[in-house]
Amino acid sequence: MFFKKQTENERIKYEKFLKITGALSGLFSDSEVPYLNYRVAERIFCTAFSAQDLSRADVSADAKKDGVGIGLKTFLAGNHKSLQKVAEFNSANSLYNKLTPRRLVKKISELRNNRIDFTEKVYALNTSIYHCVVREAGKFKIFEEPMERVDINNISNIEVKKNIITFNDGKNDYSFSQTKSTLLKRFITPDIVFEFDIQILEDPFAELSKFIESGKFMIQDDVSAIDTIFLPLYGRNKKVFSKSGLNQWNASGRMRNPNEVYINIPAKVRFLFPDFFPSRDIVFNLKFPDGEIIEASVCQDGGKALMTNPNRKLGKLILRDGLKLKHGEIVTYEKLQFLGVDSVRIDKINNFDFEINFAKNNSYEDFITSFN
């Protein structure tokens, strides 16, 4: 599906990196089953296969390569019928927390499907899959399957046990935890595409000490660090105003393009990061999630708005590709909640090159709170 289509050199590199990581399992556990942290697994995957890392974007895929979105998982083999988290909806619980079990399952399924659609549209993906590193005693096994949407019309076998709701859609088993607001899917993993042995070091501390003392190990300053800020897609009190921001196209006065929007740069951000963006009206490059680079600038009095040129490009990204709104349809905060994002993350590569990605609900609030 993905793994077998990669070059032999990439597959060898991937196996090598996983073997190195697995060999160090003794740093974390005494188990004969090799340990693999999911963040490390993401880093290894993107490095070995030269894939774009989407793990910070809070979308349904963790990586992208050649038009394929990849959800990365690592878990114990067990009985090869493992339930694993595939989505979290805590910030959108107001949309479903008072619904009956059947209506709740339908709403959660809609949210899940919408996020897959959103990710594929915004990141220009042709398809999405899961790539899993399944762990058992002395081995890593690679398993892949399509990232399927929930077949809402075929949902059945809904059962409620305390705060857990289980259901099936004819293709997959799902479990939703009401207390944790997480959706789990059962991964049935007998069909392994590749596997290899892992030799766990008996004393990883001694081996690492030898390496460091050899003089071959050098700590270098990170010269590639990226500055990051978050911006809200809403105004005060989490309200999307009807004639500004994402609804700027609806403002009075002149005729406006139906995709005309801007993103608010709050006073707190301007105070904390006065030199993050170039000065007002100075053009810089803004890379969109699909890879396209558009001219952008800080506009309006006090530099309180981020806009693109053409401005309709930003509106298309948010209103059409993201929210799937019709022309003339007002953006509300509830619609952002349904999408699962209410903020954007801006990464500063250098003074004239930036990247924009969507961020999950409350990302801006959490970002600003960290500076209080």
N, C-alpha and C positions, 0 to 999 in steps of 0.2 A: 504493500500500500504506500509506504514512504521509505522505510529502511532499505528494502531491496533495490530501490531505484537510485540510491545514492552511490557515488563512486566507491571503488574498493578501498582507495586511500582514506576516504572519509569514514567508512565503516571500520577500518582498522584503527584509525585514530579514536573513534568513539569507544570501541572495545578497550583500547589501551587506557584511556582516561577513567573508564568505569572500573577497570581492574586495579588501577592505582588507588582510587577512592575506596573500593571494597577492601583492599589490603589493609587499610588503616582503620577498619571497623573496631579493632580493639581499643581505640581511643574512646569509644562511646559505649561499648557493650561487650559482654562476655559470651554472647550467643554465637553459635556456629553459623547462623544466618547473617550474611554480610549486611552492614548498615549503609543506607544511602539517604541523605537528607534531600528533601524535594527541591530546595533552592539550589543545591549543588548539582542535582540531576538536570535542572533547567540550564545552568551555566555550562555544563559539559555538553549537552545536546547542541546548544547554539554555537559553541566554540568548534566542536568537531565537524558540524555540518554547515557552518557559515550561515546559520539561520538568523533571522531578525528576532531579537528578544522582545516579546510583548508582555512579559510577566509583570511589569510595572503598570501596565495599562488597564488592569482590572476588567478584562474582557474574557470571552469564553475560550480563547486560544492563548497559549503561553509562548508560542513561537510561530514564525511564518517563513516559508520558503517555497519559491516557485508556484505561488498562488494557492498553497495548501496551508490551512491553519492547523496547528498541532496543539492539542491539549496533552500536557505531560503529567504522567502519574507514576508513582513508585509505591509498591505495597507488597506485603507478604503473600506468598502463594496460597497458604492455607489449604482449603479444599477446592481451590480454583473457581470459587463462586463468591468473590469478595465484594461487599458493598463499600463504595468509595464516594466521597463528596464530589459533586460536579458543579454545584452552584450554592451561593448564599444569598438570602433575601432579607436580612435583618433590617436594613434601612427602608425596605418597602413593606414592612409588616402591616402598616395601616391599610393596605390594599386588600388584605386577606384575613386578618386576625379575628374577624367576627363572622366569617362565612361558615356555612355547614361543611362537613368533610368533602362532599362531592364538589361543591362549588369552589372550595379551597384548592382541591387537587387540580381543578380546571384552571384556576387563576395562576397557580404556581407553574403549571405546564405552559401557559401562555407567556409568563415572564421568562421562563427558560428558553422557549423557542424564539422569542423576540430578541433575546440577547445573542443567540447564535446568528440570527438574521442580521442584527446590528453589526456584529463583529465582521461577518463576511462582506457586508456592504461597505463599511467604512475602511476596512483594510484590503479591499479588492481581492478577496479570496474566492476561489472557484469551488472549494470544498473544505471540509474540516474532518479531522480524525483524532483518535486518541492513540498516543504512543506510550506504552507502559513498560517499566522495568519491574518485572515480577521477581521477588527475592525468595529463595529457599536455601536450605543448608548447602553452603559451598558453591552456589550458583547465582548468576543473574540470567534471567530469561526475558526476551523481548517479545511483546505482544502488541498487536495493532488492530483497531477496528474503527468503523465510521463513527463520527460524532452525530448520532441520530437525534432528530427532534422528537419530542413526545407526540405520539399519534393521539391527539385529543379525542377524536371521534371514536377511538377504539379502547378508551380507558375502562378497565373493569377490575373486579376483585379488590375493591376499596375496603380496607380494614383499619380500625382504629384501636390501638392498644396504648392506653395512657396518653402520652403526648406524641406518639409516633403514628403516622398514617402511611400505610403501604398500599401500593397499587401496581397494576400492570397495564401495558398498552398493546399487548399482543406481540411485542418484540423484546421488551426489556422490563425488568422488575425495578421499581423505585421505592424509596422510603423517604418521607419528609418528617424532619424533627421540628415540631412546633416551638419547643423551648430554644433551640439553637438556630431556627430559621434556615436550615440547610437541607438541600436536596441531595440524596445519595442514589447512585445507580449501581446495579449489580454487574460486575465484570466477570464473565465466564471465560476462563483463559486456558483451555486445553490446547488450542492451536497456536503454538509458539513459532515465531518466524526465525528466531536465532537464539542460541544460548551458549554460555561459556562458563568455565570454572573460575572461582575466585579463591585465591590463596591468601588467607588472613594471616598477617604477621603476628607471631606469638608475643613479641614485645615491640610494639610500634614506637614507644618512647625512646627505646635504645637505638632503633634504626634512624629515627629523626634526629637524635642527638649526634649520631655519627655524621649525618649529612650536613648539619649546621656547623659542626666542628671542623669539617673538611675544608671550609673556606669557600666552598662553591655556592653557598647560600648568601644572597645579598638582598637587603630590604631597600627598595627604591621608592622615592617619593612618587605619589600618584599625580602625574602631570595631566592626566586625562579626566580629572574630576569634572562632573557636569553640575552646574548650578540649576536648581529647580524651584519653581513656585507653582502654586495652585490658584486658579481663579474661579469664582462662582459663575454659574450660568443663570443666576437669579439676583434679585436686588435685596433690599432690607427685609428682614423678617421672613426670609425664604419665599418671597413673592416674585413672580415673573411679571413685571409691569406690562400693561397691554399696549403701550406705545413707545417703548424703549427697549434697549438690550436685544433680546432674541425676537422681540416684536417691533423693532424699529421700522420694519416695512409697513407697519400700521399707523405710523405717526402722521399727524396732520400736516398740511402745507403742500409741498410739491408732490408730484407723482413719484412713486418709489418702486424699485424692483421688488417683486414678491419674496426674494431671497435676501433682502438688505437687512443685515443684523450687525451688531457689535458685541464684544464681550467686555463687561465691566471690569475695570481695574480698581478695586476698592482703595480707599484712602489708607487703610492699614498696610496694604501691600506697597503702596507708593512711599509710605513713611519708612517701612522696614527695608525696602529694596529700591532705593532711589536711583541706582545706577544699573538695575537689571536690564531694562530695555534702553535702546538709544533714545535720544531726546525726541520730543514731539515732532512729527512729520518727517523724521529721518527714516528712509526706507530700509528694511532688512528682509532677509529670506526666512520664510516660515514653511517648514516641511510638514505636510499633512500625513495622516496615518497610511494613506494609500501610496505614499512615496512621492507625490507631486509637490513641487516647491513653488510657493506663491509669494509675491511681494506683500509685505505687511508694514504697518506703522502704528505708532501710538497717536491718538487723535483726541480732539475736544479739549475744552479748557481744563487746565490742570493735568492733562495727560491721563484722563480717566477711562479711555476706551481703547480697545485693541480692534483694529479693522484690517481687512485685506484688500488688495487691489488685483482683480476686481472684487468688490465687496460681496457680490453674490456667491463667490466660491465658499466663503465661510458659512453663509446661510444654507447653501446646498448641503454642506457637510452635516450641519446640525439639524436643520428643519426637515430635509428630504431624506438623506441617507440614514440619519440617526433616528429621528422621531417619526419619520414616515408621515409627516403631516401633509394635508392637501393645501393648495394655495388659499390663503385667506383664513386658515385655521389658527387660532390663537394658542401660543405656548403657555402652559400652566405648570406649576411645580409638580402637580400630580402626574403629568405626562412625563416629566423628568424622572420621577420615582419609578414609573412603570418601565422606563428604559433602564433604570439602575445606575444612571450617572447624573450628577447635578453639578459637576465641576470639570475643568480641564487642567491638565498638567502641562506646563511649559518648561521645556529643557533648553538651557542656554549653552550652545556648543562653543560659540565665541561671540564677539560683539555684534556680528551681523548675520549669524546663522542660529536659528531656533527651531525647535520641533514642538508640535502640539499633539496631545493625545487626550482622550476622554478619561475621566477619573470617576470612581464610584461615589455614590451618595455620601455626603458629609466629609469628603476629602478636603475641601477648602476650610471647613470649620475645624477639623483636626489639625490642619496645617497651621492656621492662625493661633489656635490654642497652645500649640507647642512653643510659641514665643511669649506667652503671657507669664 
